[in-house]
């Protein structure tokens, strides 16, 4: 947030114009149970993790 000078990791690229980072509905989820059509799948989690790590690294280096 620029107004408050708070660093933010933008994860929009994980969701926008894509359908390979969530679901598929009814598929087996990594932690058990079933995935849905809204929460990130393994690929989505990996990409979110990379974005957050890179942002934290940029701030803390």
N, C-alpha and C positions, 0 to 999 in steps of 0.2 A: 504494500500500500504506500504509494508515494506521499500521500498527505501526512502520514504518521512516520515515514521513513522506516517502514517495517519490510524486510525482505520477504518475498513471496515466491514460492515455486509454482509456476504456471503449468498445470497438467492438462490443459485443454487439448493439447495435441494427441493425448491418449484417447480422447472421446470423439473429437470433431471429425465428421465425415468418414467414420470407420465403424466396422462391426466385428473386427477380429480381436478386440480387447475386452469383451464382455461375453457372458453366456458361454455356450448356447444353453438355452433354457432346458432343464432336465438333465444336463450333462453332469458327470461326476466332478465335484469340486475337490481341489487339492486337500483341503482340511476335512473332508468328509461331507456327506450330504449332497445336495444337488445345487448346481449353479442356476442362475436366473438370467433374465435378459437385461439386467440393470447393473449389477455389481461386477467389478473387474474379474476376469479370469486370470490364469497364471501369467499369460503374456501381458495383460493390463497391469497386474501387480508388479511385474518385472520393470516395465517401462516407467511406472510411477516411482518405483524405488530409485531407478537411475536418475530421473529428473530431480528428485529430492536430494539424493546424494551429491549430484553435481552442483546444485545450488548451495548446499551446506559447505561443500569443499571450496567453492568460490568465495564464500563469506569468511570462512575460517582459515584459509591458507595464509 
